[in-house]
Amino acid sequence: MQQISQNLQSIYRNYRVIPLILSLAVTIDYALTFYLAGGIEVILEYEYSPTLVYAVEHGVVLPYLVFTVFFYYAAGYTVLKYLMDSEIYHIGVYIILLMSITHVLGGLSWYVLNPYYSNAVLALSLISVMVTIAVFGYEVIRHV
């Protein structure tokens, strides 16, 4: 049990690994979307992400997905590296893990096909944005 705790702690403190979780979650989200949606027409009609809809409409899905996965990793890496020795590092990890969960649940929404479920996934996404804005505001006020 102590070994598991040490492994989790080493993952938590590794700002290179945590963003990989987010990149994997984004990959799972889009894989589930294209597998479960049943067709391009359905994605174009019901997908929440305007950037994915644009990529599907213009036939640039693969470059879009590669760029998105890379961007999420680079952004997560940069933020966590910057926050590594700060007192809010744990909030950065929390936000990245919440975004990861949101992406996987978003991909599963094509299986669930329930508007309440989809709205709950959207609410999780908005929570991560609100937490980010609140922490940013807190840090600005704290440093002023």
KOLVEXLO-161466 format. One line per 2 residues: number of its first residue (from 1); their letters; for each residue x, y, z of N, C-alpha, C. Coordinates in Angstrom, 1 decimal. Layout:
NUM) A) X Y Z X Y Z X Y Z; ...
//
This chain:
1) MQ) 0.8 -1.2 0.0 0.0 0.0 0.0 0.9 1.3 0.0; 2.0 1.2 0.7 2.8 2.4 0.8 3.5 2.6 -0.6
3) QI) 3.8 1.5 -1.3 4.4 1.6 -2.6 3.5 2.3 -3.6; 2.2 2.0 -3.5 1.2 2.6 -4.4 1.1 4.1 -4.0
5) SQ) 1.1 4.4 -2.8 1.1 5.8 -2.3 2.3 6.6 -2.9; 3.5 6.0 -2.8 4.7 6.6 -3.3 4.7 6.8 -4.8
7) NL) 4.1 5.8 -5.5 4.0 5.9 -7.0 3.1 7.0 -7.3; 1.9 7.1 -6.7 1.0 8.2 -7.0 1.6 9.6 -6.6
9) QS) 2.3 9.6 -5.5 3.0 10.9 -5.2 4.0 11.3 -6.2; 4.8 10.3 -6.7 5.8 10.7 -7.7 5.1 11.1 -9.0
11) IY) 4.0 10.5 -9.4 3.3 11.0 -10.6 2.7 12.4 -10.3; 2.2 12.6 -9.2 1.6 13.9 -8.8 2.7 15.0 -8.9
13) RN) 3.8 14.8 -8.5 4.9 15.8 -8.5 5.6 15.9 -9.8; 5.3 15.1 -10.8 6.0 15.1 -12.1 5.2 15.9 -13.1
15) YR) 5.6 17.1 -13.3 4.8 18.0 -14.2 5.0 17.5 -15.7; 5.8 16.5 -16.0 5.9 16.0 -17.3 4.8 14.9 -17.6
17) VI) 4.4 14.2 -16.5 3.5 13.1 -16.6 2.0 13.5 -16.6; 1.7 14.4 -15.7 0.3 14.8 -15.6 -0.3 15.3 -16.9
19) PL) 0.4 16.1 -17.7 -0.2 16.5 -19.0 -0.4 15.4 -19.9; 0.3 14.3 -19.8 0.1 13.1 -20.6 -1.3 12.5 -20.4
21) IL) -1.7 12.6 -19.1 -3.1 12.1 -18.8 -4.1 12.9 -19.6; -3.9 14.2 -19.6 -4.8 15.1 -20.4 -4.8 14.8 -21.9
23) SL) -3.6 14.6 -22.4 -3.5 14.3 -23.8 -4.2 12.9 -24.1; -4.0 11.9 -23.2 -4.6 10.6 -23.4 -6.1 10.8 -23.3
25) AV) -6.6 11.6 -22.4 -8.1 11.8 -22.3 -8.7 12.5 -23.5; -7.9 13.4 -24.1 -8.4 14.1 -25.3 -8.5 13.1 -26.5
27) TI) -7.5 12.2 -26.6 -7.4 11.2 -27.6 -8.6 10.2 -27.4; -8.9 9.8 -26.2 -10.0 8.9 -25.9 -11.3 9.6 -26.3
29) DY) -11.4 10.9 -25.9 -12.6 11.7 -26.2 -12.9 11.6 -27.7; -11.9 12.0 -28.5 -12.2 12.0 -30.0 -12.3 10.6 -30.6
31) AL) -11.6 9.7 -30.1 -11.8 8.3 -30.5 -13.2 7.8 -30.3; -13.7 8.1 -29.1 -15.1 7.7 -28.7 -16.1 8.5 -29.6
33) TF) -15.8 9.8 -29.8 -16.7 10.6 -30.6 -16.9 10.0 -32.0; -15.8 9.7 -32.7 -15.9 9.2 -34.0 -16.4 7.8 -34.1
35) YL) -16.1 7.0 -33.0 -16.6 5.6 -33.0 -18.1 5.5 -32.7; -18.5 6.3 -31.7 -19.9 6.2 -31.2 -20.9 7.1 -31.9
37) AG) -20.5 8.1 -32.5 -21.4 9.1 -33.1 -22.2 8.5 -34.3; -21.5 7.5 -35.0 -22.2 6.9 -36.1 -22.1 7.5 -37.4
39) GI) -21.5 8.7 -37.5 -21.3 9.3 -38.8 -21.0 10.8 -38.7; -20.4 11.3 -39.7 -20.0 12.7 -39.8 -21.2 13.6 -39.6
41) EV) -22.3 13.2 -40.2 -23.5 14.1 -40.1 -23.9 14.3 -38.7; -23.9 13.2 -37.9 -24.3 13.3 -36.5 -23.3 14.2 -35.8
43) IL) -22.0 14.1 -36.0 -21.0 15.0 -35.4 -21.3 16.4 -35.7; -21.5 16.7 -37.0 -21.8 18.0 -37.4 -23.0 18.6 -36.8
45) EY) -24.0 17.8 -36.5 -25.3 18.3 -35.9 -25.2 18.5 -34.4; -24.5 17.6 -33.7 -24.6 17.5 -32.2 -23.3 17.8 -31.5
47) EY) -22.2 18.0 -32.1 -20.9 18.2 -31.4 -20.9 19.6 -30.8; -20.4 19.7 -29.5 -20.3 20.9 -28.8 -19.1 21.8 -29.3
49) SP) -18.1 21.1 -29.6 -16.8 21.8 -30.0 -16.9 22.4 -31.4; -16.9 23.7 -31.4 -16.9 24.4 -32.8 -15.7 24.1 -33.6
51) TL) -14.5 23.9 -32.9 -13.3 23.7 -33.6 -13.3 22.3 -34.2; -13.9 21.3 -33.5 -14.0 20.0 -34.1 -14.9 20.0 -35.3
53) VY) -16.0 20.7 -35.2 -17.0 20.8 -36.3 -16.3 21.4 -37.5; -15.6 22.5 -37.2 -14.8 23.1 -38.3 -13.9 22.1 -39.0
55) AV) -13.1 21.4 -38.2 -12.2 20.4 -38.7 -12.9 19.4 -39.6; -14.0 18.9 -39.1 -14.8 17.9 -39.8 -15.3 18.5 -41.2
57) EH) -15.8 19.7 -41.1 -16.4 20.3 -42.3 -15.3 20.6 -43.4; -14.1 20.8 -42.9 -13.0 21.1 -43.9 -12.0 20.0 -44.1
59) GV) -12.3 18.8 -43.6 -11.5 17.7 -43.8 -10.1 17.7 -43.3; -10.0 18.4 -42.2 -8.6 18.5 -41.5 -8.6 17.9 -40.1
61) VL) -9.4 16.8 -40.0 -9.5 16.2 -38.7 -8.2 15.7 -38.1; -7.5 14.9 -38.9 -6.2 14.4 -38.4 -5.2 15.4 -37.9
63) PY) -4.9 16.5 -38.7 -4.0 17.5 -38.3 -4.6 18.2 -37.0; -5.9 18.4 -37.0 -6.6 19.1 -35.9 -6.3 18.3 -34.6
65) LV) -6.5 17.0 -34.7 -6.4 16.1 -33.5 -4.9 16.1 -33.0; -4.0 16.0 -33.9 -2.6 16.0 -33.6 -2.2 17.3 -32.9
67) FT) -2.6 18.4 -33.5 -2.4 19.7 -32.9 -3.0 19.9 -31.6; -4.3 19.4 -31.4 -5.0 19.6 -30.1 -4.3 18.8 -29.0
69) VF) -3.9 17.5 -29.3 -3.3 16.7 -28.3 -1.9 17.3 -27.9; -1.2 17.8 -28.9 0.1 18.4 -28.6 -0.1 19.7 -27.8
71) FY) -1.1 20.5 -28.2 -1.4 21.8 -27.5 -1.7 21.5 -26.1; -2.6 20.6 -25.8 -3.0 20.3 -24.5 -1.8 19.8 -23.6
73) YA) -0.9 19.0 -24.2 0.2 18.6 -23.5 1.1 19.8 -23.2; 1.4 20.6 -24.2 2.3 21.7 -24.0 1.8 22.7 -23.0
75) AG) 0.5 23.0 -23.1 -0.1 24.0 -22.2 0.0 23.4 -20.7; -0.4 22.1 -20.5 -0.4 21.5 -19.2 1.0 21.5 -18.7
77) YT) 2.0 21.1 -19.5 3.4 21.1 -19.1 3.9 22.4 -18.7; 3.6 23.4 -19.5 4.1 24.8 -19.2 3.5 25.3 -17.9
79) VL) 2.2 25.1 -17.7 1.5 25.6 -16.5 2.1 24.9 -15.3; 2.2 23.6 -15.3 2.6 22.9 -14.1 4.1 23.1 -13.8
81) KY) 4.9 23.3 -14.9 6.3 23.6 -14.6 6.4 24.9 -13.9; 5.6 25.9 -14.4 5.7 27.2 -13.8 5.2 27.2 -12.3
83) LM) 4.2 26.3 -12.1 3.6 26.3 -10.7 4.2 25.3 -9.8; 5.2 24.5 -10.3 5.8 23.4 -9.5 6.2 23.8 -8.1
85) DS) 6.8 24.8 -7.8 7.2 25.2 -6.5 6.3 26.2 -5.8; 5.1 26.3 -6.3 4.2 27.3 -5.7 3.2 26.6 -4.8
87) EI) 2.5 27.4 -4.1 1.4 26.8 -3.2 0.2 26.4 -3.9; 0.1 26.8 -5.2 -1.2 26.4 -6.0 -0.9 25.3 -7.0
89) YH) 0.2 24.7 -6.9 0.5 23.6 -7.9 -0.6 22.5 -7.9; -1.1 22.2 -6.7 -2.2 21.2 -6.6 -3.4 21.6 -7.3
91) IG) -3.7 22.9 -7.4 -4.9 23.4 -8.1 -4.6 23.2 -9.6; -3.4 23.4 -10.1 -3.1 23.2 -11.5 -3.3 21.7 -11.8
93) VY) -2.9 20.8 -11.0 -3.1 19.4 -11.2 -4.6 19.1 -11.2; -5.3 19.6 -10.2 -6.7 19.4 -10.1 -7.4 19.8 -11.4
95) II) -7.1 21.0 -11.9 -7.7 21.5 -13.2 -7.4 20.6 -14.3; -6.2 20.2 -14.4 -5.8 19.3 -15.6 -6.5 17.9 -15.4
97) LL) -6.6 17.4 -14.2 -7.3 16.1 -14.1 -8.8 16.3 -14.3; -9.4 17.4 -13.9 -10.8 17.7 -14.1 -11.1 17.8 -15.6
99) MS) -10.2 18.5 -16.3 -10.3 18.6 -17.8 -10.2 17.2 -18.4; -9.4 16.3 -17.9 -9.2 15.0 -18.4 -10.5 14.2 -18.2
101) IT) -11.0 14.3 -17.0 -12.3 13.5 -16.8 -13.4 14.1 -17.7; -13.4 15.4 -17.8 -14.5 16.0 -18.7 -14.4 15.5 -20.1
103) HV) -13.1 15.4 -20.6 -13.0 14.9 -22.0 -13.4 13.5 -22.2; -13.1 12.6 -21.2 -13.5 11.2 -21.3 -15.0 11.1 -21.2
105) LG) -15.6 11.8 -20.3 -17.1 11.8 -20.1 -17.7 12.4 -21.4; -17.1 13.4 -22.0 -17.6 14.0 -23.2 -17.6 13.0 -24.3
107) GL) -16.6 12.2 -24.5 -16.6 11.1 -25.5 -17.7 10.1 -25.2; -17.9 9.8 -23.9 -18.9 8.8 -23.6 -20.3 9.3 -23.8
109) SW) -20.5 10.7 -23.9 -21.8 11.2 -24.1 -22.4 10.7 -25.4; -21.6 10.3 -26.3 -22.2 9.7 -27.6 -22.8 8.4 -27.3
111) YV) -22.4 7.7 -26.3 -23.0 6.4 -25.9 -24.3 6.7 -25.1; -24.2 7.6 -24.1 -25.3 7.9 -23.2 -26.4 8.5 -23.9
113) LN) -26.2 9.5 -24.8 -27.2 10.2 -25.5 -28.3 10.7 -24.7; -27.9 11.5 -23.7 -28.9 12.1 -22.8 -28.6 13.6 -22.6
115) PY) -29.5 14.5 -22.8 -29.2 15.9 -22.7 -28.8 16.3 -21.3; -29.3 15.7 -20.3 -28.9 16.0 -18.9 -27.4 15.6 -18.7
117) YS) -27.0 14.5 -19.2 -25.7 14.0 -19.1 -24.7 15.0 -19.8; -25.1 15.3 -21.0 -24.3 16.3 -21.8 -24.2 17.6 -21.1
119) NA) -25.2 18.1 -20.5 -25.2 19.4 -19.8 -24.3 19.2 -18.6; -24.3 18.1 -17.9 -23.4 17.9 -16.8 -22.0 17.9 -17.2
121) VL) -21.7 17.3 -18.3 -20.3 17.3 -18.9 -19.9 18.8 -19.2; -20.8 19.5 -19.8 -20.5 20.9 -20.1 -20.3 21.7 -18.8
123) AL) -21.1 21.4 -17.8 -20.9 22.0 -16.5 -19.6 21.8 -15.9; -19.1 20.5 -16.0 -17.7 20.2 -15.5 -16.7 21.0 -16.2
125) SL) -16.9 21.2 -17.5 -16.0 22.0 -18.3 -16.0 23.5 -17.8; -17.2 24.0 -17.5 -17.3 25.4 -17.0 -16.7 25.5 -15.6
127) IS) -16.8 24.5 -14.8 -16.2 24.5 -13.5 -14.7 24.7 -13.6; -14.1 23.9 -14.5 -12.6 24.1 -14.6 -12.3 25.5 -15.1
129) VM) -13.1 26.1 -15.9 -12.8 27.5 -16.3 -13.0 28.4 -15.2; -14.1 28.2 -14.4 -14.3 29.1 -13.2 -13.2 29.0 -12.2
131) VT) -12.8 27.8 -11.9 -11.7 27.6 -10.9 -10.5 28.3 -11.4; -10.1 28.1 -12.7 -9.0 28.8 -13.2 -9.0 30.3 -13.1
133) IA) -10.2 30.9 -13.4 -10.3 32.3 -13.3 -10.2 32.8 -11.9; -10.9 32.0 -11.0 -10.9 32.4 -9.5 -9.5 32.3 -9.0
135) VF) -8.7 31.3 -9.3 -7.3 31.2 -8.8 -6.5 32.3 -9.4; -6.6 32.6 -10.6 -5.9 33.7 -11.3 -6.2 35.0 -10.5
137) GY) -7.5 35.2 -10.3 -7.9 36.4 -9.6 -7.3 36.5 -8.2; -7.3 35.3 -7.5 -6.7 35.2 -6.1 -5.2 35.6 -6.2
139) EV) -4.5 35.0 -7.1 -3.1 35.3 -7.3 -2.8 36.7 -7.6; -3.6 37.3 -8.4 -3.4 38.8 -8.8 -3.6 39.6 -7.5
141) IR) -4.7 39.4 -6.8 -5.0 40.1 -5.6 -3.9 39.9 -4.5; -3.4 38.7 -4.4 -2.4 38.3 -3.4 -1.1 39.0 -3.7
143) HV) -0.7 39.2 -5.0 0.5 39.8 -5.3 0.5 41.3 -5.4; -0.7 41.9 -5.4 -0.9 43.3 -5.4 -0.9 43.8 -4.0
//
